[in-house]
């Protein structure tokens, strides 16, 4: 008679065995008992224990799951932001370190004006090549100096702007025009390039307008003085014009000023 096969019990599975019953050896009863594994299971591919583990004599417990690497992602974002802010700070320091403190005119002054501390201001800038400026350290020494030419507010001061009046230049003259409200744009400022027209001729459609653009006279506003003219109700505008055009400008019965493009390409 062949011998019955004997199988070794596997961990975690039921163990089957025959027990003798009341009818003798020929009849038996099948019973089962669960045998828990003796220790932790073999580690998985990532080196972690998987499934349910149970210490010897203790309750079963779950193995830890793999955590997402949010901490590494946050650290990378912080590193990138730190590098960006560091670059911006370094660039700002480099640019700010080369800024020069120079003098500028804080308000419009006419030629021959004796400068005071209120006429000057200090600005930080990066002067372009060939631009003449005066350092801020000379501000106290310039008090009492005379301007050689008229200067508008914001103009960078240079040594060529100081000295005996050299204004108007050769071939040009300054004409003062008393103007009423509506004869010039209210936002007009010193330094504006303007066209000088006769208001009566413009309204009648004759006179200089009939001559075309070649007959329009142009000038540069050098000063604006409110409260002048007859009765102190007009505004006196000083214009720098060609010497040949000065008599015609002075003879205008009702002058009107039109502000032009500073480039000088447009004429009404």
C-alpha positions in Angstrom: 0.0 0.0 0.0 1.3 3.5 -1.0 2.2 5.8 1.8 0.0 8.9 2.1 1.6 12.3 1.1 2.5 14.6 3.9 2.4 18.4 3.1 4.1 20.9 5.3 1.8 23.6 6.6 2.1 27.1 5.1 2.1 30.2 7.2 -1.2 32.0 7.3 -3.2 29.0 5.9 -5.3 26.4 7.7 -3.6 23.1 8.8 -5.7 20.0 8.1 -5.4 16.9 10.1 -7.3 13.7 10.7 -8.4 12.9 14.2 -9.7 9.5 15.2 -13.4 9.5 15.8 -15.9 7.3 17.6 -16.2 4.8 14.7 -12.5 3.8 14.8 -9.5 4.4 12.6 -11.4 3.9 9.3 -13.6 7.0 9.9 -12.3 10.3 10.9 -13.3 13.9 11.4 -11.6 16.8 9.6 -10.7 19.7 11.9 -8.8 22.9 11.2 -6.8 25.4 13.1 -5.3 28.8 11.9 -1.7 29.3 12.5 -0.5 32.9 12.2 2.9 33.6 10.8 5.7 33.7 13.2 7.0 37.1 12.3 7.0 39.9 9.7 6.6 39.0 6.0 9.4 39.3 3.6 10.1 42.9 2.5 8.7 44.2 -0.8 10.8 45.6 -3.8 11.1 49.0 -2.1 12.5 47.6 1.1 9.2 48.1 3.1 7.2 45.4 4.8 3.8 44.9 3.1 0.5 43.6 4.2 -0.4 42.8 7.7 2.3 42.1 10.2 2.0 40.8 13.7 4.6 40.7 16.4 5.0 37.4 18.2 2.3 37.3 20.8 0.9 40.8 19.8 -2.0 42.2 17.8 -1.6 42.7 14.0 -0.7 46.2 12.7 -0.6 47.9 9.2 2.8 48.5 7.6 3.5 52.3 6.8 2.5 53.5 3.4 4.7 55.5 1.0 4.5 59.2 1.5 4.5 61.8 -1.2 7.6 64.0 -1.5 5.8 67.3 -0.9 8.7 68.5 1.3 11.1 68.2 -1.6 8.8 70.1 -3.9 8.4 72.9 -1.4 12.1 73.1 -0.8 12.7 73.5 -4.6 10.2 76.3 -4.9 11.8 78.2 -1.9 15.2 77.8 -3.5 14.1 79.2 -6.9 12.4 82.2 -5.2 15.5 82.9 -3.1 17.7 82.9 -6.2 15.3 85.3 -8.0 15.1 87.8 -5.1 18.9 87.6 -4.7 19.4 88.4 -8.4 17.0 91.3 -8.3 18.7 92.7 -5.1 22.2 92.4 -6.7 21.0 94.1 -9.9 19.4 97.0 -8.0 22.6 97.5 -5.9 24.8 97.5 -9.1 22.6 100.1 -10.9 22.1 102.2 -7.8 25.8 102.2 -7.1 26.5 104.0 -10.5 23.8 106.7 -10.2 25.4 110.1 -10.0 24.1 113.0 -7.8 23.9 116.0 -10.1 22.3 119.5 -10.0 19.1 120.5 -11.9 17.0 123.6 -12.1 14.0 123.3 -9.8 12.0 126.2 -11.5 12.2 128.3 -14.7 14.8 131.1 -14.6 15.5 133.8 -17.1 18.9 134.7 -18.5 20.9 136.9 -16.1 19.1 135.5 -13.0 21.2 135.3 -9.9 20.8 131.7 -8.6 19.7 130.9 -5.1 19.3 127.6 -3.2 15.6 127.5 -4.1 16.5 127.5 -7.8 18.5 124.3 -7.6 17.7 120.7 -6.7 19.7 117.4 -6.6 18.7 114.5 -8.8 20.1 110.9 -9.1 20.7 109.8 -12.7 22.9 107.9 -15.0 24.4 110.6 -17.3 24.8 109.6 -20.9 28.1 110.0 -22.7 28.7 113.6 -23.7 26.1 115.2 -21.4 27.7 117.9 -19.3 26.5 118.1 -15.6 27.6 119.6 -12.3 28.0 117.4 -9.2 25.7 118.0 -6.2 28.7 118.8 -4.1 29.0 122.2 -5.8 25.5 123.3 -4.9 26.7 125.7 -2.1 29.3 127.3 -4.4 26.7 128.1 -7.1 24.7 130.4 -5.0 25.1 133.9 -6.3 26.2 132.8 -9.8 24.4 134.3 -12.9 22.7 132.2 -15.6 23.9 132.9 -19.1 20.8 131.6 -20.8 17.1 131.0 -19.7 16.6 127.6 -18.1 13.3 125.6 -17.7 12.4 123.5 -14.7 14.1 120.1 -14.7 17.1 121.2 -16.9 20.4 119.7 -15.9 22.8 122.4 -14.9 26.2 122.7 -16.6 29.1 125.1 -16.6 28.0 126.5 -20.0 24.7 127.7 -18.5 26.5 130.0 -16.1 28.3 133.3 -16.6 27.5 136.7 -18.3 24.2 136.7 -20.1 24.6 135.4 -23.6 21.0 135.7 -24.6 19.4 136.1 -27.0 21.8 134.3 -29.4 23.0 136.1 -32.5 20.3 136.4 -35.2 17.4 136.1 -32.7 15.4 138.5 -30.6 13.0 138.3 -27.7 9.5 139.8 -28.2 6.9 140.3 -25.4 3.3 139.7 -26.3 0.4 140.7 -24.0 -2.2 138.0 -24.5 -5.8 137.6 -23.2 -7.3 134.4 -22.0 -8.1 132.1 -24.9 -5.2 133.4 -27.0 -2.9 130.6 -25.9 -3.3 127.1 -24.5 -3.6 127.3 -20.7 -1.2 124.4 -20.2 1.6 126.1 -22.3 4.9 126.3 -20.4 8.3 127.9 -20.9 10.3 126.1 -23.5 7.3 125.3 -25.8 7.7 125.8 -29.5 4.7 127.8 -30.8 3.3 129.3 -34.0 2.4 133.0 -33.9 -0.7 133.9 -35.8 -3.0 137.0 -36.2 -6.3 136.3 -34.7 -8.2 138.8 -36.8 -6.7 137.5 -40.1 -7.5 133.9 -39.1 -11.1 134.7 -38.3 -11.6 136.6 -41.6 -9.8 134.0 -43.7 -7.3 136.4 -45.1 -3.8 137.6 -44.3 -1.0 135.3 -43.4 -3.0 132.1 -43.6 -3.5 132.8 -47.3 0.3 132.7 -47.7 0.4 129.1 -46.6 2.8 127.4 -44.1 5.8 129.4 -45.4 4.2 132.6 -44.0 3.6 131.3 -40.5 6.0 132.7 -37.9 7.3 130.4 -35.1 9.0 131.1 -31.8 10.2 129.6 -28.5 8.4 130.6 -25.3 11.1 131.8 -22.8 8.9 133.2 -20.0 5.2 133.5 -19.0 4.3 136.3 -16.7 0.6 136.5 -15.5 -1.0 139.8 -14.4 0.6 142.0 -17.1 -0.7 144.1 -19.9 -3.4 146.8 -19.7 -5.1 146.7 -16.3 -3.1 143.7 -15.2 -5.6 141.3 -16.7 -3.4 139.9 -19.4 -0.5 137.4 -19.5 2.8 138.5 -21.0 4.5 135.8 -23.0 8.1 136.3 -24.0 9.1 134.7 -27.3 12.4 134.0 -28.9 12.0 134.6 -32.7 14.2 135.3 -35.6 15.4 138.9 -35.8 13.9 139.4 -39.2 10.5 138.2 -37.9 10.5 140.3 -34.7 8.9 143.5 -36.2 6.0 141.5 -37.8 5.3 139.7 -34.5 5.2 143.0 -32.6 2.7 144.5 -35.1 0.1 141.8 -34.7 -3.1 143.4 -33.5 -4.5 140.2 -31.9 -1.7 137.5 -31.7 -2.7 133.9 -31.1 -0.2 131.2 -30.1 -0.5 127.6 -31.1 1.8 125.0 -29.4 3.7 122.9 -32.0 5.5 119.6 -31.9 9.0 120.1 -30.4 10.6 118.3 -33.3 9.6 121.2 -35.6 8.0 119.1 -38.3 4.5 120.5 -38.1 3.3 124.0 -39.0 -0.3 125.0 -39.2 
